[in-house]
């Protein structure tokens, strides 16, 4: 007896192709460098330090 159940999610092969395409696109995306946030924090610390020095002088 064959199973007459139809996959409600659609074609499994199409889903696998979609999932693989998403993984490949994610792998091809350039990696973001943490340099920008680190520089932003460093600049903020310097600005706060200079402001504190000027106010307490």
C-alpha positions as CSV (number, residue, x, y, z in Angstrom):
1,X,0.0,0.0,0.0
2,X,1.5,3.4,-1.0
3,X,1.3,6.4,1.2
4,X,-1.0,9.1,-0.3
5,X,0.3,11.7,2.1
6,X,1.2,14.9,0.2
7,X,3.9,17.1,1.8
8,X,2.1,20.4,2.7
9,X,5.4,22.2,2.7
10,X,6.0,21.7,-0.9
11,X,8.7,19.9,-2.8
12,X,11.5,18.8,-0.5
13,X,14.1,19.1,-3.2
14,X,13.1,22.7,-3.8
15,X,13.3,23.5,-0.1
16,X,16.8,21.9,0.0
17,X,17.9,24.0,-3.0
18,X,16.5,27.1,-1.3
19,X,18.3,26.4,2.0
20,X,21.6,25.7,0.2
21,X,21.3,28.9,-1.8
22,X,20.7,30.9,1.5
23,X,23.8,29.3,3.0
24,X,25.9,30.1,0.0
25,X,24.8,33.7,-0.1
26,X,25.6,34.1,3.6
27,X,29.0,32.6,3.1
28,X,29.7,34.9,0.2
29,X,28.8,38.0,2.2
30,X,31.8,40.0,3.4
31,X,32.7,39.6,7.0
32,X,32.2,42.8,9.0
33,X,35.3,44.1,10.9
34,X,34.9,44.9,14.6
35,X,37.3,47.9,14.0
36,X,34.6,50.5,13.5
37,X,32.8,49.9,16.9
38,X,36.1,49.7,18.7
39,X,37.2,53.0,17.2
40,X,33.8,54.6,18.1
41,X,34.1,53.5,21.7
42,X,37.7,54.7,21.9
43,X,36.7,58.1,20.5
44,X,33.8,58.4,22.9
45,X,36.1,57.6,25.9
46,X,38.6,60.3,24.8
47,X,35.8,62.9,24.4
48,X,34.4,62.0,27.8
49,X,37.9,62.2,29.3
50,X,38.7,65.6,27.8
51,X,35.3,66.9,28.9
52,X,35.8,65.7,32.4
53,X,39.3,67.2,32.5
54,X,38.1,70.6,31.4
55,X,35.2,70.6,33.8
56,X,37.3,69.5,36.8
57,X,40.2,71.8,36.0
